[in-house]
Amino acid sequence: MKSKGLAAVALVLALAWAGGAVAQLDLLAEPPLIQAVQQNDLDSVRDALTLGRSPRVTSNNGTTALTIAVESASAAIVRALLEAGALPGLADRQGETPLHAAARLDRPEVVDLLVAHGADVDDANRQGLTPLMTAARNECPDAAAALLEAGADPMATDFTGRTAEDWAIATRSTRTLQVLQGR
């Protein structure tokens, strides 16, 4: 990494010395695919993938393109990344998977896409929270219903021994509690 930074500085200095125009060089810029996902630009995402950009790329802070898409982009971008080979179970630094993000944001259509591409509905993060628990503690009844339909275990426990129902009660997520109790 250090040699790449030095090479970039040397290139800028050589261009400047030779009288070349040096545009603002952003060495910290996000990769092109990440930028396209952040801008919710499906055409640019498809273009980047067609040019061979990896769908498994991460942002500068370690978040996958797929998680960024789940959090802020259309389901079509999520689908494009999955079809190009993005890994639905690849966790970030906190152990959160794209399925945790879909559960937290109550995006049942994205839950279904991720599960259809192999996401583990009972994959726990570093705190032992499954996507269903994440949906329960964030009042996300539609995501909870989609996860249950996909086979999520409502009796799974986190590291404190809480189930999704316990989380729904603790956070007063009444609509999610009703889903969990089958009402």
N, C-alpha and C positions, 0 to 999 in steps of 0.2 A: 504494500500500500504506500509505503514511504517513497519507494522509487517511482511509482506512478505520479505521485504529487510533485516530485522533483522534475520528472519528465515534462509534466504539464507547465510548470513554471519556466523551464528551459525553452519550451516551444513558444510560449508567450513572449519571452525576452527575445528570442531569435526573430520572431515576426516583427516585433517593435523595432529592433535594431535594423532590420532589412527594409523598414519603411512600410511594412504591411499594415493593413487596418486590423486592429485587434478589438473585436467586439467584446462586450462584457462576458467574461468567462465565469460560469457558475459551476465550480467544482463540486458543490453540494446539491446540485439539482437531482431531483428524483429521476429514476429511469423512465424512459418514454412510455412504457406500458402503464406504470404507476400513475403518471400524469394523466394519461387518457382515461383511466378508471376514475381518478379523482374528479375529473371534469365531466364524468358521466357521458362520455363521447363514444358511443358504440362503434361508429365507423372507424375512429382512430384506434380503438381497441382491436378491431378486426384487422386493420392495416398492420399494426404492430405485431400481431400474432402471425399474419401472413409473411411478414419480413423475418420471422424466426425468433422473435422475442419470446423468452420463456414465460409461460403462464404461472410459473412457480416463483417469480421474482418477488423480492421483498422491498419495502420502502426503506428509507434511511434509518427509521426507528425500529425496523424488524417486522413490521406488519405485512402480511402477504397481500398480494393484489386481490386475491379472492376475498379476504376479510374486508378489505377496503370496499370492494364492490358490494358485499353483503350490507355493510354499514351505510353506504351512501349512494349506491348506483342502482340502476334498474335490474330487474331479474334477467333481462336479456343479456346484460354484461356478465352476470353471474353464470348464466348458461354458456356463453361464449368461452369463458375462462375454463369452465369444467370440461367442455367438449374439446378444448385444446390441451387438456392434461393437467389442469390445476388440481392439487391434492385437497380434497374436502376435509381431511383429518389433520392437516398440518397446523399445529398450534403456534401461537405467538409466545413471547417471553413469559407471559403470565399463565401459559397453559390453556389459553382460550382458543377454541377452534372456530372456524366460520359458523358452525352450527350453534355455538354459544351466542355469537353475535346475532344470528337470525332469531334465536329464542328471546334474547334481551330486547330486541327491537320489534317483536311481534310480527314477524314476516313469514307467515305460514307457507306462502308460495315458494319462498326461498328454502325453508325447511324441507319441503317436498323435493326440490331440485337437488339439494345437498344429499339427502337420503338416497335418492335415485342414483346418485353417483358414488355411493359407498360410504357416506359419513356414518360414523358409529353413534347411534342415538344415546348411548349410555357412557360416552367418553367423558371422563371427569377432568376438570382443570386442577390447578395446584392446590386449591382449597377443597377439592373433592366434590365440587358442584358439577352435576350433569346439566346438559342443556335444559332438561325439564325443570330442574330446580331453579335454574337461571330464569326461565319463563315465569315460574311461580313467584319468585321474589321481586319480579319487575312488573307484575300485573299484565301479563301477556297471555290472555286466555286462548287466542287463536293459534298461537305458536304451540302452547301446551297441548291443545287438541290435536294438532298435526303431529306432534311428537308421540303422543299416546297412540294415535292411529298407526304410526310407523313402528310401534313396538317398544317405546321407551318404558323402562321399569319404574313405576310410580313408588315402589317400595325401596328403591336404592337409597343409601344414606351417604351423607358427606362425612368429613372427618369429625364433625361434632355429633354425629348420629341423627341429624335431621333428614327428613324426607322432603320431597317436593311439597306435600301437603303441609308439613310443619312450616316450611318457608312461606307458603301462602298465608297461613294463619299469622305467623310472626310479622309479616309485612302488610297485613290486612288486605290482601289481594283477593277480595271476595269473589269476583267473577272467575278468576283462575281456580280458586278453591272449588267452586261449583263444577267446573270442568273436571277437576281431579276426582271429585266425588261422584261423577257421572250424572250430574243434573243438567 
